[in-house]
Amino acid sequence: MPTSHAPAVRTANALVRRRRDDAVLMTLPADHTGRPRFRLPAVALGDHESPAHGAKRALQEETGLQAAATQHLVEQQIPPTEPGQPAALTIVIDCGSMTDDVHTPLPPCADGRFAYAWVTRHMLERLCEPHQARLVEAALDAPAHGGLAEL
């Protein structure tokens, strides 16, 4: 008898870089406990929502910023860990970069659900979960390696 598979859970992540040092804008849920673990702004995608739209939505909801989503940088497929669980697909979308000559202040998080910070590559392992650090590093390296990294 065939086994039915639950549809994959799709997540879109927004990557915004600061040009001068390639730091990445990352968020920290306000309800975190213990050691801070920053992550890219991310949302679960709706049934018919594109990854680009989801990444723009994540960025706006978590930081208040609006940006254009330009290209897929990373796709990571995660198999189910238990029978009956859905697989997961994590997608990182390039949402541009900020320069020092154009001052764009980050608006305060009105609902207080997230804090955010610019995290440099050498700080990733200290401030992020290992899988999040790998995801960000792959996204930062993707343009130099042809555009799309698959983890």
N, C-alpha and C positions, 0 to 999 in steps of 0.2 A: 504494500500500500504506500503511495507516495506521501512524503512528508511535506506539509505546507510550511513555507518559510515566511516569517514576519517580515514586512518591508524594512529596509535599512533605515536607521535613524541618521538623518543627514544634518550636519552642523556646519554653519558658515562662520569663519573667523576673519576679522578685519585686521590687516597689517598696515600701519602708518609708521613711516620712518622719519626721524629727524636727520636731515642731510649732513650736518656737520660731524656727527659721530656715529651715524647709523643706529642710534638708539631707537627702540621700538616702543610705541605707546601700548601700555598694558594696564589691565584693570585688576582690582583686588576687591572681592565682595566684602561689604562692610561687616557681614556677620561671620567672617573667618575667625577661627580660633587657632591658637598656637602660632607657629612660625608663618609669616606672611608667604603666600603662594600666589604670585601674579600670573595672569593669563591674558591672552589676546581677547579683545571684545568678541563675543560669540553668541549665536542664537541657534536654536533648533529651527530648521527650515519648515515652512508650511508645505502642504501637499504639492502645490503647484508653484511654489516660490523658487526663483532662481537663486543660485549661490551669490551672485553679484548683489541682488536686492537684499538678501539676508545679511550680507556683510555690511552694507550701508545702514541697514536697520540696526544691527548690533552696535555699530559705532555711534549712531545717533542716540540710541537708548541708553548706552552705558557711559558716554562721554559728552553728549550734547553736540558733537561735531558732525558736520555734513561733508561728505566727500564722494568723489566719483570712484567707482570700482572699475579698475582697468584690466586686470588679468588674473587668471588662476595661477597661483604659485606652487601650491602643494595639494595633493590629494592623498589621503591616508585611509586605507580600508582596514577596518578592525573587525575580525571575525567574532562571532558570538562566543562568549565564555562558557555558556551553559546551553544545553538543548532547549529549544523553544525561544531563546532570546534572539532579538534581531541583531544583524550585523550593524556596524556603524561606518559612516563615511564622513570624514572630517576634511573640509576644504578651506584653504587659506587664500584669500583674495587680496591683491594689492590695492590699497585705497589711497595711494599717493604718499607724498612726503611733505615735510614742513621745513622751511628755511628760516634762518635767523633774521634775514632782511625783511621778511614779511612776518610781523609779529601777530600770531594768532593765539590769543590767550585761550586756555581751556576753560570752558564755562564750569561753574560749580555744579556738582551733581545735585539736582534739585530734590530728588527723593531720598538722597543719602544712602542708596543701595550699594554704590561703588566708590572706591577711591581709585586714582590712577597715577601712574608714574612713567617716566621715560627710563627704560631698562636697556643698558648696553649689552653687547654680546658677552663680554667677560663676566657680567653679573647674572646671566641667565641661570646657570647651575645653582647659584646660591638663592635666587629669589623665585624660582619656578619648579614645578614638578618635573622630573626627568623627561617625560613624554612631551611636555609643553616646550621645554628647552630645545629638544630635537626638532619639533615642529617649526619653531621660530628660526632656528639655524638653517633648516632646509629652505624656508621661505626667503631668507636673506641671500642664500647662495643660488637660488633657482635662476635668476636672470643671467648669471655668469655661466650657467651650465645648460643653457638652451630653453629656459622658460618654465618648465613644469617638472617638479620633483614628485615622485611617487614613493611614499614610505610604506 
